[in-house]
Amino acid sequence: MWPFGKKTHELIDTSYLEKRRIPIEYREAFNWSKKELKDKVKTLYKERDQRVEEISFLEAKIGTNNMLKAQVDAELDALTEDGKDQQEIKRKDLEANRLASEVDLWADEQNSAELRKNIIDRTLQMLDSIIDGTKKTPKELTEKSRATSGDHLEEAIDEMPSRHEHDASSIIDHYAKRRKDQDQEE
C-alpha cells in the first residue's frame, strides 16, 4: 500500500538524517509524490555509478603510482649504495616524494568519493523503504527495531541455559521458542 495520500506527513527527524549524513532536503520525502521519489532515486543511482567509477579510476591511479614509486625507490637505493652522482640521488628522492604526495592526495580523494557513495547508499535505502511501503511514516522510519538495535541479544544470551546444563539440542529449542515468542509480540 502506498503510504501517501492527501494527508500530509510529519517531517523526518533531523537527527536521524544527520546521524546517517543524509542531506536535510530529504526531510520531506514522505510528502513527495511517487514520481518525485522515483526521480530522486534515479538521479541518486546515476550519481552512485559516477562515484563507483571515480573510485575505480583513483584506485588505478594509486596502483600505478605505487608501482612507479617502488621503481624509483629501487633506483634510489641502487644510486645510494654506489654513493656517486649526488645530483641524481636528489632528483630521484624528489621524484619519490612527489609520487608519494600524489598517492596521498588520490587516497584522500578516494576516501571522499567512498564517503559520498556511502551517503548515497543510505539515502537510497531510505527512499526505497518509503517507495516500497516498508516504512509508512517518518516515525516508523526513525524508530529502532529490536532486531536492528541488537538489544534483544543480551536478553536472549542471559536466558539461555549454559552448555554444562543441557546438550546443544535444548539450546537450539530454547532459542527457537524465544524467537517464536518475539515474532508473536510484534
C-alpha positions as CSV (number, residue, x, y, z in Angstrom):
1,M,0.0,0.0,0.0
2,W,1.4,3.4,-1.0
3,P,1.9,5.4,2.2
4,F,1.0,8.7,0.6
5,G,-2.5,10.1,0.2
6,K,-4.0,13.5,0.6
7,K,-2.7,13.5,4.2
8,T,0.5,15.4,4.9
9,H,3.1,13.6,6.9
10,E,5.4,14.9,9.5
11,L,9.0,15.7,8.5
12,I,11.7,13.1,9.1
13,D,13.6,13.8,12.3
14,T,16.7,15.9,11.6
15,S,18.9,13.9,14.0
16,Y,18.1,10.7,12.1
17,L,19.3,12.3,8.8
18,E,22.3,13.9,10.4
19,K,23.4,10.6,12.1
20,R,23.3,8.9,8.7
21,R,24.7,12.0,6.9
22,I,21.7,12.1,4.6
23,P,21.1,15.6,3.2
24,I,18.4,17.6,5.1
25,E,16.5,18.1,1.8
26,Y,15.1,14.6,2.3
27,R,13.2,15.6,5.4
28,E,10.1,15.9,3.4
29,A,10.4,12.6,1.5
30,F,7.2,11.2,2.9
31,N,5.3,14.2,1.4
32,W,6.7,13.7,-2.1
33,S,4.8,12.0,-4.8
34,K,5.8,8.6,-6.0
35,K,7.1,10.1,-9.2
36,E,9.2,12.6,-7.3
37,L,10.7,9.8,-5.2
38,K,11.4,7.7,-8.2
39,D,13.1,10.6,-10.0
40,K,15.3,11.2,-6.9
41,V,16.2,7.5,-6.7
42,K,17.1,7.5,-10.4
43,T,19.3,10.6,-10.0
44,L,21.0,9.1,-7.0
45,Y,21.7,5.8,-8.8
46,K,23.4,7.8,-11.6
47,E,25.4,9.7,-9.0
48,R,26.3,6.5,-7.3
49,D,27.5,5.0,-10.5
50,Q,29.7,8.1,-11.1
51,R,31.2,7.6,-7.6
52,V,31.9,4.0,-8.2
53,E,33.6,4.9,-11.5
54,E,35.6,7.6,-9.7
55,I,36.7,5.2,-7.0
56,S,37.9,2.7,-9.6
57,F,39.8,5.4,-11.5
58,L,41.5,6.6,-8.3
59,E,42.4,3.0,-7.3
60,A,44.0,2.5,-10.7
61,K,46.0,5.8,-10.4
62,I,47.1,4.9,-6.9
63,G,48.2,1.4,-8.0
64,T,50.2,2.8,-10.9
65,N,51.8,5.5,-8.8
66,N,52.7,2.9,-6.1
67,M,54.5,0.8,-8.8
68,L,56.3,3.8,-10.1
69,K,57.3,4.8,-6.6
70,A,58.6,1.3,-5.9
71,Q,60.7,1.5,-9.1
72,V,62.1,4.9,-8.2
73,D,62.8,3.7,-4.7
74,A,64.8,0.8,-6.1
75,E,66.7,3.1,-8.4
76,L,67.4,5.4,-5.4
77,D,68.6,2.6,-3.3
78,A,71.0,1.5,-6.1
79,L,72.3,5.0,-6.5
80,T,72.7,5.5,-2.7
81,E,74.8,2.3,-2.5
82,D,77.1,3.5,-5.2
83,G,77.4,6.9,-3.5
84,K,78.1,8.5,-6.8
85,D,76.1,11.3,-8.6
86,Q,74.5,13.2,-5.6
87,Q,72.5,15.3,-8.1
88,E,70.8,12.2,-9.5
89,I,70.1,10.9,-5.9
90,K,68.4,14.2,-5.1
91,R,66.4,14.1,-8.3
92,K,65.2,10.5,-7.6
93,D,64.4,11.4,-4.0
94,L,62.3,14.4,-5.1
95,E,60.5,12.2,-7.6
96,A,59.8,9.6,-5.0
97,N,58.4,12.3,-2.6
98,R,56.3,13.7,-5.5
99,L,54.8,10.3,-6.2
100,A,54.2,9.6,-2.5
101,S,52.4,13.0,-2.3
102,E,50.2,12.2,-5.3
103,V,49.3,8.8,-3.8
104,D,48.3,10.5,-0.6
105,L,46.2,13.1,-2.4
106,W,44.4,10.5,-4.5
107,A,43.9,8.3,-1.5
108,D,42.1,11.3,0.2
109,E,40.0,11.8,-2.9
110,Q,39.2,8.1,-3.0
111,N,38.1,8.2,0.7
112,S,36.0,11.2,0.0
113,A,34.3,9.5,-3.0
114,E,33.7,6.4,-0.9
115,L,32.1,8.5,1.8
116,R,29.8,10.2,-0.7
117,K,28.9,6.8,-2.2
118,N,28.0,5.5,1.3
119,I,25.8,8.5,1.9
120,I,24.1,8.0,-1.4
121,D,23.6,4.3,-0.5
122,R,22.0,5.2,2.9
123,T,19.8,7.8,1.1
124,L,18.7,5.2,-1.5
125,Q,18.0,2.7,1.2
126,M,15.8,5.2,3.0
127,L,13.9,6.3,-0.2
128,D,13.5,2.6,-1.3
129,S,11.9,1.8,2.0
130,I,9.5,4.6,1.5
131,I,8.7,3.7,-2.1
132,D,8.1,0.0,-1.4
133,G,6.0,0.8,1.7
134,T,8.3,-0.8,4.2
135,K,8.2,2.4,6.1
136,K,4.9,4.3,6.1
137,T,5.6,7.2,8.4
138,P,8.6,9.2,9.5
139,K,8.2,7.9,13.0
140,E,8.3,4.3,11.7
141,L,11.4,5.1,9.7
142,T,13.3,6.6,12.6
143,E,12.3,4.1,15.3
144,K,14.9,1.4,16.0
145,S,13.6,-2.0,15.7
146,R,14.7,-4.6,18.3
147,A,16.3,-6.7,15.5
148,T,18.5,-3.9,14.2
149,S,19.4,-2.4,17.5
150,G,20.7,-5.7,19.0
151,D,19.1,-5.0,22.3
152,H,17.4,-8.4,22.3
153,L,20.7,-10.4,22.0
154,E,21.8,-9.6,25.6
155,E,18.4,-10.8,26.9
156,A,18.5,-14.0,24.8
157,I,22.0,-14.8,25.9
158,D,21.2,-14.2,29.6
159,E,18.2,-16.5,29.4
160,M,19.9,-19.3,27.5
161,P,20.9,-22.3,29.7
162,S,24.7,-22.8,30.0
163,R,26.3,-25.5,27.9
164,H,27.0,-27.5,31.0
165,E,23.3,-27.7,32.0
166,H,22.0,-29.0,28.6
167,D,23.0,-30.5,25.4
168,A,23.0,-28.5,22.2
169,S,19.5,-29.6,21.1
170,S,17.9,-28.0,24.1
171,I,19.8,-24.7,23.5
172,I,18.6,-24.7,19.9
173,D,15.0,-25.4,21.0
174,H,15.2,-22.7,23.6
175,Y,16.4,-20.1,21.0
176,A,13.7,-21.2,18.5
177,K,11.0,-20.8,21.2
178,R,12.4,-17.4,22.2
179,R,12.4,-16.3,18.6
180,K,8.8,-17.5,18.1
181,D,7.7,-15.6,21.2
182,Q,9.3,-12.4,19.9
183,D,7.6,-12.8,16.5
184,Q,4.2,-13.2,18.2
185,E,4.8,-10.0,20.2
186,E,5.4,-8.0,17.0
